[in-house]
Amino acid sequence: MLNENHASISSAQYLRHDLMIELGRLEMAMESASQHEDVGQQSALESLQHKHARVSAALDKLPLDC
């Protein structure tokens, strides 16, 4: 039983870590896209913002006590 709890906690910690890394990558990509003024980059920026919101929401749903 203890090993099962430890495994689930570890999985949540890994998922939290992965999501935080992905947020950082998305933020860097959004910063890069926002420096360009053309229409294609604006579309890319909106797509990145949408992905950022989804990843952030997934991160918020994870339990904090892991």
Biopython code that builds the backbone (N, CA, C, O; Angstrom):
import numpy as np
from Bio.PDB.StructureBuilder import StructureBuilder

atoms = [
    (1, "MET", "N", (0.828, -1.200, 0.000)),
    (1, "MET", "CA", (0.000, 0.000, 0.000)),
    (1, "MET", "C", (0.867, 1.256, 0.000)),
    (1, "MET", "O", (0.581, 2.212, -0.722)),
    (2, "LEU", "N", (1.910, 1.254, 0.798)),
    (2, "LEU", "CA", (2.788, 2.406, 0.856)),
    (2, "LEU", "C", (3.446, 2.660, -0.496)),
    (2, "LEU", "O", (3.584, 3.807, -0.921)),
    (3, "ASN", "N", (3.849, 1.588, -1.166)),
    (3, "ASN", "CA", (4.480, 1.749, -2.480)),
    (3, "ASN", "C", (3.522, 2.322, -3.506)),
    (3, "ASN", "O", (3.933, 3.103, -4.364)),
    (4, "GLU", "N", (2.235, 1.945, -3.435)),
    (4, "GLU", "CA", (1.246, 2.483, -4.367)),
    (4, "GLU", "C", (1.069, 3.985, -4.155)),
    (4, "GLU", "O", (0.999, 4.740, -5.125)),
    (5, "ASN", "N", (0.995, 4.424, -2.902)),
    (5, "ASN", "CA", (0.864, 5.854, -2.619)),
    (5, "ASN", "C", (2.097, 6.610, -3.076)),
    (5, "ASN", "O", (1.988, 7.697, -3.643)),
    (6, "HIS", "N", (3.254, 6.047, -2.837)),
    (6, "HIS", "CA", (4.500, 6.685, -3.249)),
    (6, "HIS", "C", (4.560, 6.810, -4.768)),
    (6, "HIS", "O", (5.010, 7.830, -5.289)),
    (7, "ALA", "N", (4.112, 5.788, -5.477)),
    (7, "ALA", "CA", (4.127, 5.813, -6.947)),
    (7, "ALA", "C", (3.188, 6.892, -7.471)),
    (7, "ALA", "O", (3.537, 7.601, -8.415)),
    (8, "SER", "N", (2.001, 7.031, -6.877)),
    (8, "SER", "CA", (1.062, 8.044, -7.359)),
    (8, "SER", "C", (1.562, 9.450, -7.045)),
    (8, "SER", "O", (1.379, 10.370, -7.843)),
    (9, "ILE", "N", (2.186, 9.616, -5.896)),
    (9, "ILE", "CA", (2.753, 10.923, -5.566)),
    (9, "ILE", "C", (3.885, 11.251, -6.523)),
    (9, "ILE", "O", (3.979, 12.380, -7.005)),
    (10, "SER", "N", (4.724, 10.304, -6.796)),
    (10, "SER", "CA", (5.832, 10.539, -7.714)),
    (10, "SER", "C", (5.314, 10.874, -9.112)),
    (10, "SER", "O", (5.866, 11.746, -9.783)),
    (11, "SER", "N", (4.275, 10.197, -9.546)),
    (11, "SER", "CA", (3.705, 10.479, -10.862)),
    (11, "SER", "C", (3.171, 11.908, -10.925)),
    (11, "SER", "O", (3.363, 12.597, -11.928)),
    (12, "ALA", "N", (2.511, 12.354, -9.875)),
    (12, "ALA", "CA", (1.991, 13.718, -9.843)),
    (12, "ALA", "C", (3.129, 14.726, -9.835)),
    (12, "ALA", "O", (3.037, 15.777, -10.469)),
    (13, "GLN", "N", (4.196, 14.410, -9.123)),
    (13, "GLN", "CA", (5.344, 15.312, -9.098)),
    (13, "GLN", "C", (5.986, 15.409, -10.473)),
    (13, "GLN", "O", (6.345, 16.499, -10.919)),
    (14, "TYR", "N", (6.131, 14.276, -11.143)),
    (14, "TYR", "CA", (6.704, 14.296, -12.493)),
    (14, "TYR", "C", (5.806, 15.068, -13.448)),
    (14, "TYR", "O", (6.296, 15.844, -14.269)),
    (15, "LEU", "N", (4.504, 14.864, -13.349)),
    (15, "LEU", "CA", (3.570, 15.569, -14.221)),
    (15, "LEU", "C", (3.639, 17.070, -13.964)),
    (15, "LEU", "O", (3.664, 17.854, -14.912)),
    (16, "ARG", "N", (3.672, 17.483, -12.702)),
    (16, "ARG", "CA", (3.783, 18.905, -12.355)),
    (16, "ARG", "C", (5.060, 19.490, -12.960)),
    (16, "ARG", "O", (5.038, 20.574, -13.544)),
    (17, "HIS", "N", (6.161, 18.771, -12.818)),
    (17, "HIS", "CA", (7.449, 19.212, -13.355)),
    (17, "HIS", "C", (7.375, 19.370, -14.868)),
    (17, "HIS", "O", (7.822, 20.380, -15.412)),
    (18, "ASP", "N", (6.812, 18.377, -15.546)),
    (18, "ASP", "CA", (6.703, 18.421, -17.009)),
    (18, "ASP", "C", (5.819, 19.581, -17.472)),
    (18, "ASP", "O", (6.134, 20.259, -18.450)),
    (19, "LEU", "N", (4.718, 19.801, -16.764)),
    (19, "LEU", "CA", (3.827, 20.898, -17.132)),
    (19, "LEU", "C", (4.492, 22.251, -16.918)),
    (19, "LEU", "O", (4.305, 23.168, -17.717)),
    (20, "MET", "N", (5.260, 22.380, -15.853)),
    (20, "MET", "CA", (5.963, 23.638, -15.600)),
    (20, "MET", "C", (7.020, 23.899, -16.673)),
    (20, "MET", "O", (7.202, 25.040, -17.100)),
    (21, "ILE", "N", (7.704, 22.865, -17.103)),
    (21, "ILE", "CA", (8.679, 23.015, -18.188)),
    (21, "ILE", "C", (7.962, 23.441, -19.467)),
    (21, "ILE", "O", (8.432, 24.324, -20.184)),
    (22, "GLU", "N", (6.831, 22.813, -19.744)),
    (22, "GLU", "CA", (6.074, 23.160, -20.953)),
    (22, "GLU", "C", (5.589, 24.607, -20.897)),
    (22, "GLU", "O", (5.599, 25.298, -21.916)),
    (23, "LEU", "N", (5.163, 25.075, -19.721)),
    (23, "LEU", "CA", (4.753, 26.474, -19.593)),
    (23, "LEU", "C", (5.920, 27.407, -19.924)),
    (23, "LEU", "O", (5.739, 28.415, -20.607)),
    (24, "GLY", "N", (7.100, 27.073, -19.444)),
    (24, "GLY", "CA", (8.277, 27.889, -19.743)),
    (24, "GLY", "C", (8.581, 27.926, -21.230)),
    (24, "GLY", "O", (8.905, 28.979, -21.778)),
    (25, "ARG", "N", (8.477, 26.790, -21.873)),
    (25, "ARG", "CA", (8.716, 26.733, -23.320)),
    (25, "ARG", "C", (7.685, 27.568, -24.077)),
    (25, "ARG", "O", (8.026, 28.297, -25.009)),
    (26, "LEU", "N", (6.428, 27.453, -23.668)),
    (26, "LEU", "CA", (5.382, 28.223, -24.329)),
    (26, "LEU", "C", (5.585, 29.717, -24.115)),
    (26, "LEU", "O", (5.368, 30.507, -25.035)),
    (27, "GLU", "N", (5.994, 30.112, -22.924)),
    (27, "GLU", "CA", (6.227, 31.524, -22.645)),
    (27, "GLU", "C", (7.374, 32.069, -23.492)),
    (27, "GLU", "O", (7.295, 33.195, -23.982)),
    (28, "MET", "N", (8.431, 31.290, -23.669)),
    (28, "MET", "CA", (9.543, 31.727, -24.516)),
    (28, "MET", "C", (9.091, 31.846, -25.966)),
    (28, "MET", "O", (9.465, 32.793, -26.659)),
    (29, "ALA", "N", (8.292, 30.894, -26.426)),
    (29, "ALA", "CA", (7.797, 30.935, -27.803)),
    (29, "ALA", "C", (6.854, 32.116, -28.002)),
    (29, "ALA", "O", (6.881, 32.757, -29.052)),
    (30, "MET", "N", (6.015, 32.412, -27.001)),
    (30, "MET", "CA", (5.108, 33.553, -27.105)),
    (30, "MET", "C", (5.889, 34.860, -27.154)),
    (30, "MET", "O", (5.537, 35.773, -27.901)),
    (31, "GLU", "N", (6.933, 34.947, -26.368)),
    (31, "GLU", "CA", (7.764, 36.150, -26.381)),
    (31, "GLU", "C", (8.413, 36.337, -27.753)),
    (31, "GLU", "O", (8.459, 37.449, -28.278)),
    (32, "SER", "N", (8.898, 35.271, -28.313)),
    (32, "SER", "CA", (9.511, 35.332, -29.641)),
    (32, "SER", "C", (8.488, 35.725, -30.704)),
    (32, "SER", "O", (8.769, 36.556, -31.568)),
    (33, "ALA", "N", (7.302, 35.124, -30.637)),
    (33, "ALA", "CA", (6.260, 35.419, -31.627)),
    (33, "ALA", "C", (5.742, 36.839, -31.490)),
    (33, "ALA", "O", (5.358, 37.452, -32.486)),
    (34, "SER", "N", (5.724, 37.377, -30.272)),
    (34, "SER", "CA", (5.188, 38.729, -30.073)),
    (34, "SER", "C", (6.130, 39.797, -30.608)),
    (34, "SER", "O", (5.722, 40.945, -30.784)),
    (35, "GLN", "N", (7.377, 39.440, -30.869)),
    (35, "GLN", "CA", (8.336, 40.411, -31.399)),
    (35, "GLN", "C", (8.163, 40.625, -32.901)),
    (35, "GLN", "O", (8.753, 41.546, -33.466)),
    (36, "HIS", "N", (7.367, 39.791, -33.544)),
    (36, "HIS", "CA", (7.134, 39.902, -34.978)),
    (36, "HIS", "C", (5.743, 40.485, -35.215)),
    (36, "HIS", "O", (4.805, 40.206, -34.469)),
    (37, "GLU", "N", (5.627, 41.278, -36.239)),
    (37, "GLU", "CA", (4.373, 41.994, -36.498)),
    (37, "GLU", "C", (3.517, 41.382, -37.596)),
    (37, "GLU", "O", (2.386, 41.828, -37.788)),
    (38, "ASP", "N", (4.001, 40.382, -38.324)),
    (38, "ASP", "CA", (3.220, 39.883, -39.457)),
    (38, "ASP", "C", (2.036, 39.028, -39.003)),
    (38, "ASP", "O", (1.987, 38.558, -37.866)),
    (39, "VAL", "N", (1.091, 38.843, -39.913)),
    (39, "VAL", "CA", (-0.178, 38.160, -39.618)),
    (39, "VAL", "C", (0.052, 36.711, -39.200)),
    (39, "VAL", "O", (-0.623, 36.224, -38.293)),
    (40, "GLY", "N", (0.981, 36.016, -39.835)),
    (40, "GLY", "CA", (1.258, 34.624, -39.496)),
    (40, "GLY", "C", (1.734, 34.467, -38.068)),
    (40, "GLY", "O", (1.361, 33.516, -37.381)),
    (41, "GLN", "N", (2.550, 35.389, -37.628)),
    (41, "GLN", "CA", (3.041, 35.325, -36.253)),
    (41, "GLN", "C", (1.928, 35.636, -35.251)),
    (41, "GLN", "O", (1.912, 35.084, -34.151)),
    (42, "GLN", "N", (1.006, 36.511, -35.625)),
    (42, "GLN", "CA", (-0.130, 36.816, -34.747)),
    (42, "GLN", "C", (-0.988, 35.577, -34.539)),
    (42, "GLN", "O", (-1.448, 35.314, -33.428)),
    (43, "SER", "N", (-1.202, 34.824, -35.599)),
    (43, "SER", "CA", (-1.963, 33.583, -35.510)),
    (43, "SER", "C", (-1.232, 32.570, -34.633)),
    (43, "SER", "O", (-1.846, 31.875, -33.824)),
    (44, "ALA", "N", (0.079, 32.498, -34.805)),
    (44, "ALA", "CA", (0.892, 31.586, -33.999)),
    (44, "ALA", "C", (0.850, 31.993, -32.525)),
    (44, "ALA", "O", (0.780, 31.141, -31.640)),
    (45, "LEU", "N", (0.893, 33.288, -32.275)),
    (45, "LEU", "CA", (0.846, 33.789, -30.900)),
    (45, "LEU", "C", (-0.475, 33.411, -30.226)),
    (45, "LEU", "O", (-0.488, 32.993, -29.068)),
    (46, "GLU", "N", (-1.570, 33.556, -30.946)),
    (46, "GLU", "CA", (-2.880, 33.190, -30.387)),
    (46, "GLU", "C", (-2.950, 31.697, -30.083)),
    (46, "GLU", "O", (-3.516, 31.293, -29.068)),
    (47, "SER", "N", (-2.384, 30.890, -30.949)),
    (47, "SER", "CA", (-2.352, 29.447, -30.727)),
    (47, "SER", "C", (-1.514, 29.109, -29.492)),
    (47, "SER", "O", (-1.900, 28.265, -28.683)),
    (48, "LEU", "N", (-0.379, 29.768, -29.356)),
    (48, "LEU", "CA", (0.482, 29.540, -28.190)),
    (48, "LEU", "C", (-0.210, 29.975, -26.902)),
    (48, "LEU", "O", (-0.091, 29.306, -25.875)),
    (49, "GLN", "N", (-0.928, 31.088, -26.951)),
    (49, "GLN", "CA", (-1.653, 31.554, -25.768)),
    (49, "GLN", "C", (-2.737, 30.562, -25.360)),
    (49, "GLN", "O", (-2.969, 30.343, -24.171)),
    (50, "HIS", "N", (-3.393, 29.970, -26.341)),
    (50, "HIS", "CA", (-4.428, 28.969, -26.060)),
    (50, "HIS", "C", (-3.793, 27.734, -25.404)),
    (50, "HIS", "O", (-4.317, 27.208, -24.422)),
    (51, "LYS", "N", (-2.680, 27.284, -25.948)),
    (51, "LYS", "CA", (-1.984, 26.127, -25.366)),
    (51, "LYS", "C", (-1.510, 26.442, -23.956)),
    (51, "LYS", "O", (-1.602, 25.598, -23.065)),
    (52, "HIS", "N", (-1.002, 27.659, -23.748)),
    (52, "HIS", "CA", (-0.530, 28.072, -22.423)),
    (52, "HIS", "C", (-1.678, 28.014, -21.418)),
    (52, "HIS", "O", (-1.496, 27.545, -20.294)),
    (53, "ALA", "N", (-2.843, 28.482, -21.811)),
    (53, "ALA", "CA", (-4.008, 28.466, -20.923)),
    (53, "ALA", "C", (-4.408, 27.036, -20.568)),
    (53, "ALA", "O", (-4.745, 26.754, -19.417)),
    (54, "ARG", "N", (-4.373, 26.130, -21.548)),
    (54, "ARG", "CA", (-4.735, 24.729, -21.284)),
    (54, "ARG", "C", (-3.735, 24.056, -20.350)),
    (54, "ARG", "O", (-4.127, 23.333, -19.434)),
    (55, "VAL", "N", (-2.446, 24.291, -20.579)),
    (55, "VAL", "CA", (-1.420, 23.680, -19.718)),
    (55, "VAL", "C", (-1.510, 24.261, -18.312)),
    (55, "VAL", "O", (-1.378, 23.536, -17.327)),
    (56, "SER", "N", (-1.731, 25.555, -18.223)),
    (56, "SER", "CA", (-1.872, 26.194, -16.919)),
    (56, "SER", "C", (-3.078, 25.639, -16.160)),
    (56, "SER", "O", (-2.998, 25.402, -14.954)),
    (57, "ALA", "N", (-4.171, 25.434, -16.848)),
    (57, "ALA", "CA", (-5.368, 24.863, -16.214)),
    (57, "ALA", "C", (-5.093, 23.439, -15.734)),
    (57, "ALA", "O", (-5.531, 23.056, -14.649)),
    (58, "ALA", "N", (-4.381, 22.664, -16.525)),
    (58, "ALA", "CA", (-4.039, 21.295, -16.124)),
    (58, "ALA", "C", (-3.146, 21.313, -14.892)),
    (58, "ALA", "O", (-3.297, 20.479, -13.998)),
    (59, "LEU", "N", (-2.231, 22.246, -14.844)),
    (59, "LEU", "CA", (-1.336, 22.372, -13.693)),
    (59, "LEU", "C", (-2.124, 22.757, -12.445)),
    (59, "LEU", "O", (-1.850, 22.251, -11.356)),
    (60, "ASP", "N", (-3.096, 23.644, -12.597)),
    (60, "ASP", "CA", (-3.930, 24.067, -11.461)),
    (60, "ASP", "C", (-4.762, 22.915, -10.898)),
    (60, "ASP", "O", (-5.098, 22.923, -9.714)),
    (61, "LYS", "N", (-5.095, 21.929, -11.726)),
    (61, "LYS", "CA", (-5.919, 20.812, -11.286)),
    (61, "LYS", "C", (-5.149, 19.781, -10.479)),
    (61, "LYS", "O", (-5.749, 18.957, -9.790)),
    (62, "LEU", "N", (-3.830, 19.821, -10.558)),
    (62, "LEU", "CA", (-3.030, 18.849, -9.808)),
    (62, "LEU", "C", (-3.082, 19.152, -8.319)),
    (62, "LEU", "O", (-3.143, 20.315, -7.921)),
    (63, "PRO", "N", (-3.057, 18.112, -7.495)),
    (63, "PRO", "CA", (-3.061, 18.352, -6.049)),
    (63, "PRO", "C", (-1.760, 19.029, -5.618)),
    (63, "PRO", "O", (-0.687, 18.741, -6.150)),
    (64, "LEU", "N", (-1.877, 19.934, -4.645)),
    (64, "LEU", "CA", (-0.710, 20.681, -4.176)),
    (64, "LEU", "C", (0.127, 19.899, -3.172)),
    (64, "LEU", "O", (1.288, 20.239, -2.948)),
    (65, "ASP", "N", (-0.425, 18.884, -2.577)),
    (65, "ASP", "CA", (0.272, 18.175, -1.492)),
    (65, "ASP", "C", (1.153, 17.043, -1.965)),
    (65, "ASP", "O", (1.449, 16.138, -1.185)),
    (66, "CYS", "N", (1.581, 17.059, -3.203)),
    (66, "CYS", "CA", (2.404, 15.957, -3.688)),
    (66, "CYS", "C", (3.868, 16.307, -3.664)),
    (66, "CYS", "O", (4.705, 15.487, -4.042)),
]
sb = StructureBuilder()
sb.init_structure("model")
sb.init_model(0)
sb.init_chain("A")
sb.init_seg("    ")
for serial, (resi, resn, name, xyz) in enumerate(atoms, 1):
    if name == "N":
        sb.init_residue(resn, " ", resi, " ")
    sb.init_atom(name, np.array(xyz, "f"), 0.0, 1.0, " ", f" {name:<3s}", serial, name[0])
structure = sb.get_structure()
